[in-house]
């Protein structure tokens, strides 16, 4: 009877440890997930800004070429 009680207590402690481990794991998963989400968001915003800048630069380049063509003709 006592051995059964000790076994139950040990199982309970084990269950609590496993539960805490899973909660900690879940917390880290959420934390890392939000971190990665933030990093990817910043990265994609940077890419979008770079794309807009590139389009603006190309438009300026074409306007200068057209301007030079108009002067030469």
Secondary structure, DSSP 8 states (H G I E B T S, - for coil): -HHHHHHHHHHHHHHHHHHHHHHHHHHHHHHHHHHHHHHHHHHHHHHHHHHHHHHHHHHHHHHHHHHHHHHH-
